[in-house]
Amino acid sequence: MDELRTHYHYFSNEEGDGYEIYSCDLPDVKGFGETYDEAMDDLRRNIKRYEEKSMEAQSLMETAITAYDAKDYTKAKAIWESLGESNTDAMVNLGTMYVKGYGVAKDIHKAFSLFERAAEKNHEVASFYLGGMYENGIGTEADKEQSIRYYTVAAEANMPTAQLKLGILLRNDDVLNSMKWMIRAAHAGESQAHSLLTYVSNQNDASDINVTFRMMDESSQRAKIESVITENLAPILASDGGGVELVNYVGGDTPEIWLRYLGACSGCHLGPTSTAGMILEQFENIIDKKIVIYLW
């Protein structure tokens, strides 16, 4: 308790004067008092009550999950309903029961409402479910913008599947963010992202570093990258009716080159033994091996 991080303000109104203090870590928990010390004591008492209530809720959640796993859906439902709006995990679990029809009649609209209320409190799983429901028109009208909105909440909470979904949904409208999320999903181990996004690099074999290139400012480095695309890659890829464009360049110790395929590109997705390997080689010849190429 002595390590509490708090904010406070002094108030004066028709009901009297005093202090209001709240915890930076638990902003919904506050303390009031005529003096600062009284308000702090009140805050400590309220935090203790909050922690006791949280422990009780956690115990109930564990009991409900055990009941659910044992197919005692009536007991699980009763516990989750008792926890109410204050417990977003319980709301999501109830919503899942209504989606699956476990212990209740299937009710997609009720599930949607539960997920929506939990998502309003930034529950990432609820947000992910809503993203899917808006994407596919389940329990609501299909709405791509709303789908992207809710998937983004889940993606920012580091949910790889949501990152993958965003990468796919944004591909035609916002290729930069599409690649950003697809790359994050792939690095998080999302298998479908790995199959859709091509990543090639020989950075572990790098020995000779192109100091001249790395001493350039980032705009000059980017211009060099563009020249490789125009002068080296375009003529080769044009023979297959394809091409690439630069989506993003991230400088640094190991530069990242984000490319988008254009038109036909036979074998582009097959990695280092394919067109992607040829693209990597062209950049290595101009820069060095300590680079990463992403192709989408």
Backbone bond lengths (Angstrom), bond angles and torsions (degrees), N, CA, C in turn:
res aa  C-N    CA-C-N  psi(-1)  N-CA   C-N-CA  omega(-1)  CA-C   N-CA-C  phi
1 M - - - 1.452 - - 1.522 111.95 -
2 D 1.336 116.54 -30.64 1.456 119.69 -177.07 1.521 112.13 -68.23
3 E 1.347 116.92 -15.44 1.461 121.09 -178.73 1.521 111.95 -96.23
4 L 1.321 117.10 16.60 1.460 120.69 -178.60 1.520 111.41 -59.57
5 R 1.332 114.79 132.66 1.466 120.28 170.99 1.525 106.22 -100.31
6 T 1.310 115.82 120.99 1.463 119.28 -172.78 1.524 112.13 -133.33
7 H 1.325 113.53 160.82 1.463 122.48 167.01 1.521 106.91 -123.93
8 Y 1.310 116.48 151.73 1.463 118.14 177.31 1.523 109.42 -146.95
9 H 1.320 114.22 161.00 1.462 118.95 169.23 1.522 108.90 -146.11
10 Y 1.315 114.04 153.69 1.462 121.65 178.47 1.517 107.69 -95.29
11 F 1.333 116.54 133.73 1.463 118.79 179.85 1.521 109.89 -123.73
12 S 1.305 113.66 154.25 1.462 120.94 176.90 1.520 107.16 -143.67
13 N 1.333 116.45 117.66 1.464 120.34 178.50 1.518 109.55 -146.90
14 E 1.332 115.42 -171.59 1.465 119.84 -174.68 1.524 112.71 -64.87
15 E 1.339 116.16 -18.53 1.464 119.07 179.30 1.523 112.15 -89.26
16 G 1.323 117.15 -8.67 1.453 120.46 178.24 1.512 112.71 133.99
17 D 1.333 115.01 -173.30 1.457 121.74 -179.82 1.529 109.01 -113.62
18 G 1.322 115.43 155.37 1.456 117.39 177.21 1.515 112.92 170.77
19 Y 1.336 114.30 -168.31 1.463 121.68 -177.60 1.529 109.91 -120.45
20 E 1.321 114.31 144.60 1.461 121.89 170.91 1.523 107.06 -120.65
21 I 1.323 116.40 125.74 1.469 121.42 -179.21 1.523 108.28 -126.25
22 Y 1.337 116.16 137.71 1.464 119.02 174.45 1.515 109.84 -134.10
23 S 1.309 114.44 154.08 1.464 121.64 -179.57 1.523 109.75 -79.53
24 C 1.337 116.74 135.82 1.473 120.77 176.19 1.524 111.02 -65.36
25 D 1.333 117.10 -30.47 1.463 121.43 -178.56 1.527 112.38 -84.55
26 L 1.330 116.89 -25.72 1.467 122.02 179.19 1.525 107.94 -131.57
27 P 1.319 117.88 72.84 1.469 120.98 -171.29 1.519 114.68 -61.68
28 D 1.343 118.10 -18.80 1.465 119.58 178.37 1.528 112.43 -81.95
29 V 1.332 116.79 -10.03 1.464 121.04 -179.92 1.527 108.32 -98.49
30 K 1.342 116.12 122.64 1.466 120.35 -174.33 1.521 110.89 -129.73
31 G 1.316 113.92 162.30 1.454 120.70 174.80 1.517 109.98 -130.86
32 F 1.344 116.60 144.33 1.462 121.23 -179.17 1.524 109.39 -128.41
33 G 1.324 115.88 150.32 1.455 120.61 176.90 1.511 111.50 -175.00
34 E 1.323 115.28 159.63 1.467 119.24 178.57 1.519 110.99 -69.52
35 T 1.333 116.62 -28.23 1.464 120.90 176.38 1.529 108.39 -119.18
36 Y 1.328 114.78 165.43 1.471 119.42 179.18 1.525 110.41 -60.44
37 D 1.343 117.10 -44.01 1.470 120.42 -177.97 1.526 111.60 -64.00
38 E 1.341 116.89 -39.13 1.462 119.52 178.39 1.533 110.91 -64.61
39 A 1.329 115.56 -40.91 1.467 119.83 178.64 1.528 110.80 -64.99
40 M 1.332 116.96 -39.39 1.464 120.47 179.24 1.524 110.84 -66.12
41 D 1.325 117.54 -41.38 1.467 120.58 177.26 1.527 110.56 -61.85
42 D 1.334 115.93 -40.75 1.463 120.08 178.73 1.528 110.67 -64.39
43 L 1.328 116.29 -40.21 1.466 120.49 178.04 1.525 110.70 -61.85
44 R 1.334 117.26 -44.13 1.463 120.42 -179.62 1.529 110.98 -61.70
45 R 1.333 116.41 -41.06 1.468 119.69 178.72 1.535 110.59 -63.75
46 N 1.325 115.49 -41.88 1.467 119.73 -178.35 1.527 111.67 -68.76
47 I 1.336 116.68 -35.39 1.466 119.67 176.07 1.523 110.16 -65.24
48 K 1.329 116.62 -41.21 1.463 120.21 178.89 1.524 110.54 -61.28
49 R 1.354 116.20 -43.90 1.465 119.67 178.33 1.534 110.64 -63.29
50 Y 1.340 115.70 -39.95 1.467 120.49 179.23 1.531 110.59 -61.64
51 E 1.339 116.30 -44.54 1.463 120.16 -178.81 1.526 111.30 -66.31
52 E 1.339 116.76 -39.50 1.464 120.05 178.36 1.527 110.62 -64.06
53 K 1.340 115.43 -41.49 1.458 120.11 179.32 1.527 110.80 -66.16
54 S 1.337 116.53 -37.84 1.464 120.74 179.21 1.522 111.01 -65.09
55 M 1.347 116.46 -41.07 1.463 120.37 178.65 1.526 110.73 -64.73
56 E 1.325 115.97 -39.46 1.467 120.02 178.51 1.531 110.04 -64.52
57 A 1.342 115.90 -43.02 1.465 120.13 179.78 1.525 110.97 -63.55
58 Q 1.342 116.64 -39.79 1.460 120.29 179.07 1.524 111.07 -63.40
59 S 1.329 115.82 -40.48 1.464 120.08 178.34 1.529 110.53 -63.69
60 L 1.328 116.22 -41.65 1.461 120.46 178.44 1.527 111.12 -65.01
61 M 1.345 116.39 -39.64 1.462 120.21 178.60 1.529 110.57 -60.90
62 E 1.328 116.46 -43.31 1.465 120.18 -179.99 1.528 110.91 -63.92
63 T 1.336 115.92 -39.53 1.468 119.97 177.59 1.526 110.62 -63.79
64 A 1.340 116.19 -41.99 1.464 120.89 -179.21 1.525 111.26 -65.93
65 I 1.324 116.61 -40.62 1.470 120.10 -179.98 1.526 110.51 -65.54
66 T 1.337 115.93 -40.41 1.469 119.83 176.75 1.527 110.35 -60.83
67 A 1.333 115.88 -42.98 1.468 120.50 178.90 1.529 110.52 -64.54
68 Y 1.316 116.78 -42.52 1.475 121.40 -179.82 1.525 110.44 -61.70
69 D 1.330 115.99 -45.67 1.469 120.04 -179.98 1.531 111.63 -63.42
70 A 1.340 115.42 -28.88 1.472 120.20 178.12 1.530 111.80 -87.50
71 K 1.346 115.78 7.55 1.474 123.17 -179.79 1.528 112.80 65.84
72 D 1.335 116.21 22.52 1.468 120.23 172.33 1.530 106.86 -91.14
73 Y 1.330 114.42 72.85 1.459 119.91 -172.43 1.528 112.46 -68.33
74 T 1.313 116.88 -30.06 1.470 120.12 179.52 1.523 110.43 -62.01
75 K 1.327 115.90 -44.71 1.466 119.98 179.89 1.527 110.81 -67.24
76 A 1.333 116.64 -44.66 1.466 120.24 -179.56 1.520 110.52 -60.54
77 K 1.318 116.32 -45.66 1.470 121.02 -179.63 1.523 111.06 -60.88
78 A 1.329 116.64 -44.19 1.469 120.19 -178.44 1.528 111.05 -61.24
79 I 1.329 116.99 -41.39 1.470 120.29 -179.92 1.517 110.34 -67.26
80 W 1.330 116.81 -47.16 1.466 119.01 -177.58 1.521 111.30 -64.41
81 E 1.322 116.54 -35.94 1.467 119.10 176.79 1.522 110.88 -67.32
82 S 1.333 116.93 -35.18 1.468 120.00 -179.22 1.526 111.83 -67.25
83 L 1.330 116.33 -28.92 1.467 120.04 179.70 1.524 111.36 -73.91
84 G 1.314 116.64 -25.58 1.455 121.46 170.60 1.513 115.57 64.91
85 E 1.334 114.74 -157.99 1.463 122.78 -174.08 1.527 112.76 -68.13
86 S 1.328 116.84 -16.02 1.467 119.24 -176.74 1.526 112.29 -75.97
87 N 1.315 117.63 -13.90 1.464 121.17 -176.96 1.528 109.16 -121.93
88 T 1.331 115.60 101.94 1.466 119.67 -175.60 1.529 112.14 -69.26
89 D 1.335 118.01 -30.71 1.467 119.72 176.40 1.527 110.51 -61.19
90 A 1.336 115.77 -41.32 1.463 120.11 179.01 1.524 110.41 -63.79
91 M 1.327 116.99 -40.36 1.466 120.77 179.44 1.528 111.05 -63.03
92 V 1.332 116.15 -42.10 1.466 120.02 179.60 1.526 110.41 -66.20
93 N 1.321 116.76 -41.24 1.466 119.65 179.06 1.529 111.51 -64.22
94 L 1.329 116.15 -39.33 1.466 119.66 175.88 1.524 110.58 -63.33
95 G 1.330 115.17 -44.00 1.460 119.44 178.53 1.517 111.84 -58.35
96 T 1.326 116.12 -39.76 1.464 120.76 178.83 1.530 111.06 -64.26
97 M 1.341 116.46 -37.37 1.465 119.79 176.99 1.524 110.71 -61.63
98 Y 1.334 116.33 -40.73 1.467 119.69 -179.53 1.525 111.72 -71.65
99 V 1.320 117.54 -29.67 1.468 120.13 175.28 1.524 110.30 -67.34
100 K 1.327 116.21 -44.86 1.466 121.06 -174.43 1.523 113.48 -86.69
101 G 1.339 116.30 -19.10 1.460 119.06 -176.29 1.509 112.89 74.57
102 Y 1.328 116.71 30.90 1.464 121.04 178.87 1.529 109.14 -88.87
103 G 1.320 116.85 110.35 1.455 121.32 178.51 1.513 113.93 77.12
104 V 1.312 117.03 -1.93 1.469 122.57 179.73 1.527 107.85 -144.80
105 A 1.327 115.63 163.90 1.463 118.91 171.70 1.524 108.38 -71.92
106 K 1.320 116.60 139.55 1.463 119.44 178.06 1.524 109.59 -57.01
107 D 1.327 115.51 133.77 1.470 119.93 -179.99 1.525 107.88 -150.55
108 I 1.326 116.07 90.14 1.462 121.18 -176.63 1.519 111.29 -62.96
109 H 1.323 116.96 -36.91 1.465 119.54 -178.08 1.533 111.13 -67.90
110 K 1.321 116.78 -37.38 1.468 119.67 176.80 1.523 110.01 -68.01
111 A 1.330 116.14 -39.65 1.467 119.88 176.86 1.524 110.24 -61.46
112 F 1.327 115.98 -44.78 1.465 120.38 179.38 1.524 110.48 -57.72
113 S 1.333 116.84 -44.59 1.466 120.99 -179.60 1.527 111.44 -62.16
114 L 1.323 117.19 -42.11 1.467 120.78 178.87 1.523 110.83 -64.98
115 F 1.326 117.00 -45.01 1.466 120.29 178.54 1.533 110.55 -62.16
116 E 1.323 115.62 -40.50 1.462 119.74 -177.77 1.523 111.18 -63.45
117 R 1.331 116.77 -42.92 1.466 119.97 -179.71 1.528 110.99 -67.54
118 A 1.324 116.72 -36.78 1.470 119.61 177.09 1.522 110.62 -69.30
119 A 1.329 116.81 -38.33 1.468 120.63 179.82 1.520 111.56 -66.09
120 E 1.322 117.07 -31.27 1.468 120.58 176.80 1.524 110.98 -60.45
121 K 1.335 115.93 -22.51 1.463 121.32 177.20 1.529 111.02 -102.37
122 N 1.342 114.90 22.23 1.475 123.05 173.75 1.525 113.92 65.45
123 H 1.309 117.70 32.24 1.466 120.19 174.84 1.520 107.90 -76.22
124 E 1.341 116.98 117.97 1.464 119.71 -171.35 1.529 113.32 -68.07
125 V 1.333 117.71 -35.75 1.468 119.12 179.66 1.527 110.36 -68.76
126 A 1.327 116.43 -42.36 1.467 119.89 176.20 1.521 110.27 -60.26
127 S 1.324 116.49 -41.36 1.466 120.55 178.70 1.524 110.68 -62.66
128 F 1.326 116.65 -40.75 1.466 120.47 178.39 1.527 110.79 -63.23
129 Y 1.327 116.76 -44.64 1.463 119.74 179.03 1.527 111.07 -61.65
130 L 1.342 116.32 -41.95 1.465 119.46 178.84 1.522 111.04 -64.28
131 G 1.332 115.97 -38.46 1.457 119.24 176.75 1.516 111.12 -56.30
132 G 1.327 116.36 -43.90 1.455 120.88 179.18 1.521 112.62 -68.29
133 M 1.333 116.40 -37.43 1.464 119.73 -179.41 1.525 110.96 -68.48
134 Y 1.326 116.33 -40.26 1.466 119.32 176.54 1.531 111.15 -70.46
135 E 1.308 117.04 -34.38 1.462 119.96 179.46 1.527 111.16 -64.55
136 N 1.331 115.96 -39.72 1.464 120.38 -172.49 1.525 114.03 -106.78
137 G 1.343 116.87 3.65 1.459 119.57 179.10 1.514 113.17 65.95
138 I 1.323 117.12 42.71 1.463 122.29 -179.96 1.525 108.86 -104.25
139 G 1.323 116.87 115.71 1.456 121.05 -179.38 1.511 113.33 77.25
140 T 1.312 116.96 1.19 1.464 122.47 -179.00 1.523 108.03 -165.05
141 E 1.331 116.20 171.03 1.460 119.44 174.24 1.529 109.38 -70.99
142 A 1.319 116.29 142.54 1.467 119.59 175.77 1.525 109.18 -61.03
143 D 1.328 116.01 135.25 1.469 120.94 -176.94 1.529 107.48 -151.08
144 K 1.314 115.73 103.66 1.462 120.39 -175.54 1.524 111.75 -62.35
145 E 1.327 117.50 -41.28 1.471 120.26 -178.90 1.520 111.28 -62.82
146 Q 1.331 116.84 -42.84 1.459 120.08 177.90 1.522 110.96 -67.00
147 S 1.314 115.98 -37.49 1.461 119.58 177.22 1.521 110.37 -60.38
148 I 1.320 116.35 -46.51 1.466 120.93 178.70 1.522 110.51 -62.22
149 R 1.319 116.26 -41.54 1.475 120.59 179.96 1.527 111.36 -57.45
150 Y 1.321 116.59 -49.34 1.464 119.38 -176.24 1.525 112.13 -75.48
151 Y 1.315 117.38 -37.25 1.461 118.84 175.17 1.531 110.62 -60.55
152 T 1.328 116.58 -35.04 1.467 120.37 -179.13 1.521 111.28 -63.14
153 V 1.332 116.83 -41.02 1.471 120.11 177.47 1.525 109.96 -58.41
154 A 1.325 116.30 -46.44 1.469 120.38 -179.58 1.522 111.47 -68.58
155 A 1.331 116.70 -38.61 1.471 120.39 179.79 1.519 110.96 -64.78
156 E 1.325 116.71 -40.71 1.465 120.22 179.41 1.522 111.72 -68.97
157 A 1.335 116.51 -18.82 1.468 121.13 174.19 1.530 110.70 -89.20
158 N 1.343 115.56 14.66 1.475 123.08 174.73 1.525 113.72 68.63
159 M 1.333 116.61 38.07 1.457 120.73 173.89 1.530 108.34 -93.07
160 P 1.336 118.57 108.29 1.466 120.93 -174.10 1.524 114.66 -57.53
161 T 1.337 117.62 -38.19 1.464 119.23 -178.49 1.521 110.82 -66.04
162 A 1.330 117.21 -36.35 1.468 120.47 176.20 1.523 110.26 -66.93
163 Q 1.326 116.86 -38.16 1.463 120.69 177.19 1.526 110.51 -62.48
164 L 1.329 116.41 -41.65 1.465 120.97 176.19 1.523 110.75 -60.82
165 K 1.331 116.49 -47.47 1.465 120.80 -179.17 1.527 110.88 -58.27
166 L 1.325 116.60 -43.99 1.463 120.05 178.52 1.517 111.04 -62.88
167 G 1.321 116.13 -42.36 1.456 119.76 179.04 1.517 111.76 -56.69
168 I 1.324 116.27 -40.73 1.464 120.83 -179.62 1.525 111.20 -73.30
169 L 1.339 117.09 -46.16 1.461 120.67 -176.63 1.524 113.10 -65.06
170 L 1.327 116.96 -33.47 1.463 120.99 -175.28 1.521 113.38 -89.35
171 R 1.310 117.93 -4.50 1.465 120.19 -168.79 1.529 113.39 -55.93
172 N 1.316 118.01 -42.77 1.462 120.16 -175.65 1.524 113.41 -85.19
173 D 1.339 117.20 -19.79 1.464 120.34 -173.73 1.528 113.98 -107.91
174 D 1.312 117.25 -27.39 1.469 120.85 -174.68 1.526 107.80 -150.86
175 V 1.329 115.27 76.99 1.465 119.72 -171.23 1.524 112.14 -65.02
176 L 1.342 118.07 -30.51 1.465 119.99 179.23 1.523 110.73 -62.11
177 N 1.336 116.80 -52.23 1.459 119.31 179.24 1.521 111.59 -70.44
178 S 1.313 116.63 -30.91 1.464 119.86 174.82 1.526 110.34 -57.51
179 M 1.321 116.12 -48.23 1.467 119.82 179.94 1.523 111.66 -67.98
180 K 1.322 116.24 -38.28 1.469 119.53 179.82 1.529 110.55 -56.43
181 W 1.339 115.52 -48.73 1.456 118.83 -177.49 1.523 111.89 -72.30
182 M 1.327 117.08 -35.49 1.464 119.70 179.31 1.530 110.70 -65.68
183 I 1.331 116.16 -39.70 1.468 120.48 178.18 1.526 110.48 -64.19
184 R 1.336 115.91 -44.13 1.464 119.34 179.40 1.528 110.82 -63.08
185 A 1.327 116.48 -40.64 1.466 119.80 179.05 1.522 110.98 -64.11
186 A 1.325 116.31 -42.63 1.467 120.21 -179.76 1.520 110.96 -63.32
187 H 1.327 116.92 -43.62 1.465 120.03 179.81 1.529 111.80 -68.81
188 A 1.336 116.31 -21.64 1.468 119.84 177.26 1.526 111.61 -85.62
189 G 1.334 116.45 -0.22 1.456 120.22 175.52 1.514 115.27 94.58
190 E 1.341 118.03 13.14 1.468 121.06 179.15 1.535 108.96 -70.80
191 S 1.317 116.82 114.64 1.466 120.43 -170.87 1.522 113.00 -64.38
192 Q 1.325 117.79 -38.53 1.466 119.27 -179.50 1.524 111.07 -68.05
193 A 1.333 116.53 -34.84 1.467 119.63 176.16 1.524 109.86 -62.44
194 H 1.326 116.29 -39.06 1.470 120.63 177.18 1.524 111.19 -60.84
195 S 1.332 116.63 -38.02 1.465 119.70 -177.08 1.524 112.31 -77.09
196 L 1.327 117.51 -25.75 1.463 121.25 -177.59 1.520 112.96 -91.07
197 L 1.315 116.52 -32.03 1.460 121.98 -176.79 1.525 109.45 -101.94
198 T 1.312 116.09 132.71 1.462 119.70 176.78 1.521 109.54 -95.93
199 Y 1.324 116.13 131.46 1.464 123.05 179.82 1.518 107.11 -128.42
200 V 1.325 116.71 121.85 1.465 119.81 177.72 1.524 109.59 -133.65
201 S 1.317 115.68 139.40 1.460 121.17 178.81 1.523 109.41 -166.79
202 N 1.322 115.04 144.04 1.467 121.74 171.65 1.527 110.02 -116.41
203 Q 1.336 116.11 28.89 1.463 120.15 -172.87 1.525 112.72 -59.16
204 N 1.330 117.53 -29.13 1.466 119.29 179.82 1.526 112.40 -70.55
205 D 1.336 115.91 -16.40 1.470 120.33 178.84 1.525 112.19 -99.52
206 A 1.329 115.86 4.02 1.469 119.25 -175.90 1.524 110.72 -67.91
207 S 1.321 115.76 133.20 1.468 120.88 176.18 1.525 110.11 -127.34
208 D 1.325 116.28 -56.13 1.464 120.41 179.22 1.527 109.65 -89.18
209 I 1.316 116.08 120.68 1.459 122.11 -179.00 1.524 109.71 -100.22
210 N 1.314 116.59 134.40 1.458 122.90 179.07 1.523 108.92 -77.99
211 V 1.320 116.17 91.69 1.464 121.46 -176.24 1.522 110.77 -65.58
212 T 1.323 116.76 -38.04 1.470 120.39 -178.72 1.524 110.90 -59.61
213 F 1.333 116.33 -45.46 1.468 120.08 179.20 1.523 110.68 -62.88
214 R 1.321 116.44 -41.69 1.460 119.73 -174.87 1.523 112.98 -75.06
215 M 1.313 116.93 -15.59 1.464 119.90 176.10 1.532 111.74 -85.74
216 M 1.337 116.88 -11.12 1.465 119.81 176.36 1.528 110.02 -69.78
217 D 1.343 116.52 153.58 1.460 117.92 171.44 1.529 108.11 -72.82
218 E 1.330 116.45 165.80 1.463 119.86 -171.45 1.525 112.58 -64.29
219 S 1.324 117.78 -34.57 1.465 119.49 179.38 1.526 110.85 -65.80
220 S 1.338 117.08 -36.52 1.470 120.30 177.70 1.526 110.72 -70.22
221 Q 1.334 116.00 -38.24 1.465 119.45 175.73 1.532 110.25 -61.80
222 R 1.317 115.19 -43.09 1.470 119.34 179.89 1.528 110.92 -62.15
223 A 1.332 116.47 -41.36 1.467 120.40 178.37 1.527 110.62 -61.37
224 K 1.333 116.11 -37.24 1.464 120.47 178.19 1.527 110.35 -64.93
225 I 1.322 115.59 -41.61 1.465 120.51 177.84 1.530 110.15 -60.67
226 E 1.332 115.92 -45.10 1.467 120.59 179.60 1.530 110.89 -60.31
227 S 1.329 116.12 -37.50 1.469 119.03 -179.07 1.530 111.21 -68.20
228 V 1.328 117.02 -35.22 1.471 120.02 176.34 1.532 109.86 -62.81
229 I 1.333 115.48 -42.31 1.468 119.49 179.46 1.526 110.72 -62.47
230 T 1.334 115.68 -47.09 1.468 120.34 -175.49 1.526 112.67 -71.10
231 E 1.329 115.92 -45.56 1.465 119.96 -171.06 1.527 113.66 -90.58
232 N 1.324 117.18 -32.16 1.467 119.80 -175.13 1.530 113.11 -102.16
233 L 1.341 115.67 -49.05 1.462 119.06 -172.43 1.523 113.66 -82.85
234 A 1.331 116.46 -41.51 1.470 119.44 -174.47 1.527 113.02 -55.17
235 P 1.343 119.23 -47.08 1.472 118.54 -179.42 1.529 112.94 -62.98
236 I 1.334 117.03 -35.86 1.468 120.33 -179.02 1.524 110.83 -70.31
237 L 1.349 116.35 -47.96 1.460 120.45 -176.05 1.519 112.35 -72.45
238 A 1.335 116.69 -26.08 1.470 120.03 -179.04 1.523 111.71 -62.99
239 S 1.320 116.99 -26.96 1.470 119.95 -179.62 1.524 111.71 -65.08
240 D 1.345 116.93 -22.92 1.466 121.87 176.07 1.523 111.47 -98.98
241 G 1.329 116.51 5.06 1.458 120.34 -177.13 1.510 112.65 75.04
242 G 1.335 117.06 22.80 1.459 120.73 -177.69 1.510 112.79 -122.33
243 G 1.312 115.13 -167.21 1.452 121.39 179.02 1.515 110.15 173.92
244 V 1.325 115.82 179.77 1.462 121.48 175.76 1.521 108.66 -138.84
245 E 1.327 115.42 155.74 1.458 120.52 172.57 1.520 108.87 -130.84
246 L 1.322 115.92 150.87 1.460 120.92 179.55 1.520 109.17 -79.32
247 V 1.313 116.34 123.54 1.458 122.39 177.81 1.518 110.38 -95.11
248 N 1.330 116.05 -41.30 1.464 119.97 -177.18 1.521 108.90 -159.77
249 Y 1.307 114.18 148.52 1.461 119.94 173.70 1.516 107.76 -128.88
250 V 1.315 116.50 126.33 1.462 122.25 179.54 1.518 107.54 -115.85
251 G 1.321 116.28 108.08 1.456 120.12 -179.76 1.517 111.77 -74.55
252 G 1.303 115.38 -176.41 1.459 119.30 180.00 1.508 111.52 129.27
253 D 1.322 115.56 -167.12 1.459 120.92 -177.40 1.532 111.47 -62.20
254 T 1.333 115.66 -39.37 1.468 121.13 175.47 1.525 107.70 -123.82
255 P 1.320 117.75 91.58 1.467 120.57 -175.77 1.528 112.55 -59.43
256 E 1.325 114.82 143.85 1.463 121.69 176.46 1.524 108.88 -111.71
257 I 1.327 116.10 131.64 1.460 122.19 177.99 1.522 107.53 -117.24
258 W 1.344 115.84 113.94 1.457 121.00 -179.25 1.524 108.29 -99.03
259 L 1.324 116.79 121.30 1.461 121.74 -177.12 1.523 111.19 -122.24
260 R 1.315 114.72 148.11 1.463 121.26 174.86 1.520 108.98 -113.91
261 Y 1.327 115.57 132.53 1.458 120.02 176.23 1.519 110.35 -71.52
262 L 1.320 116.22 142.99 1.460 122.39 175.78 1.522 108.55 -122.93
263 G 1.311 116.60 131.33 1.455 120.08 176.60 1.510 112.55 64.42
264 A 1.318 115.16 -153.08 1.465 120.74 -179.77 1.516 109.89 -72.29
265 C 1.315 115.06 145.15 1.471 119.13 178.56 1.521 107.01 -156.23
266 S 1.304 116.46 80.40 1.459 121.99 -174.16 1.524 111.62 -59.84
267 G 1.339 115.59 122.28 1.461 120.29 176.27 1.511 114.98 77.56
268 C 1.340 117.55 10.28 1.464 119.26 -175.47 1.521 112.73 -61.15
269 H 1.324 116.61 -35.89 1.459 120.13 -172.45 1.520 113.62 -84.54
270 L 1.306 117.88 1.89 1.466 119.44 -170.65 1.523 114.50 -89.18
271 G 1.345 117.61 3.17 1.453 119.70 173.05 1.507 114.01 88.97
272 P 1.334 117.78 -153.53 1.455 122.27 -167.62 1.522 115.54 -65.44
273 T 1.341 119.42 -17.72 1.468 119.65 179.84 1.523 111.77 -91.73
274 S 1.323 117.95 4.39 1.451 121.44 -172.55 1.517 111.21 -119.27
275 T 1.346 114.15 -158.11 1.461 120.56 175.78 1.519 110.87 -55.69
276 A 1.335 117.15 -37.48 1.464 120.36 179.00 1.524 110.89 -59.15
277 G 1.331 116.04 -39.38 1.460 119.73 177.36 1.511 111.99 -64.17
278 M 1.336 116.45 -37.88 1.465 120.55 177.55 1.526 110.58 -64.79
279 I 1.336 116.42 -41.57 1.467 120.73 178.92 1.524 109.99 -61.75
280 L 1.325 116.00 -45.29 1.465 120.01 178.08 1.521 110.58 -58.79
281 E 1.311 116.83 -44.59 1.465 120.76 -178.05 1.529 111.51 -61.20
282 Q 1.316 117.00 -39.79 1.465 120.30 179.28 1.531 111.07 -61.33
283 F 1.326 116.71 -42.25 1.466 119.79 178.97 1.526 111.21 -71.38
284 E 1.326 117.21 -37.06 1.464 120.25 177.70 1.525 111.05 -62.18
285 N 1.322 117.22 -36.26 1.468 120.74 -179.99 1.523 111.77 -65.06
286 I 1.323 116.10 -30.69 1.467 120.55 -178.46 1.525 111.33 -92.12
287 I 1.326 116.97 -36.26 1.481 120.43 -177.71 1.529 107.59 -104.88
288 D 1.319 117.12 -97.86 1.468 123.97 174.69 1.521 106.82 -171.35
289 K 1.313 116.99 -174.13 1.464 119.87 -175.10 1.526 113.50 -80.69
290 K 1.305 116.90 -10.58 1.464 118.53 -177.70 1.528 109.70 -87.17
291 I 1.315 115.48 64.42 1.459 122.66 178.17 1.528 108.77 -140.57
292 V 1.313 115.56 163.76 1.461 122.33 177.16 1.524 107.68 -128.75
293 I 1.336 116.01 133.13 1.457 121.30 176.74 1.529 108.87 -113.93
294 Y 1.324 116.05 126.54 1.466 121.47 171.07 1.520 107.65 -111.67
295 L 1.319 116.79 133.72 1.463 122.06 179.70 1.526 109.78 -127.53
296 W 1.326 115.45 131.95 1.479 120.14 -174.04 1.519 109.53 -136.72
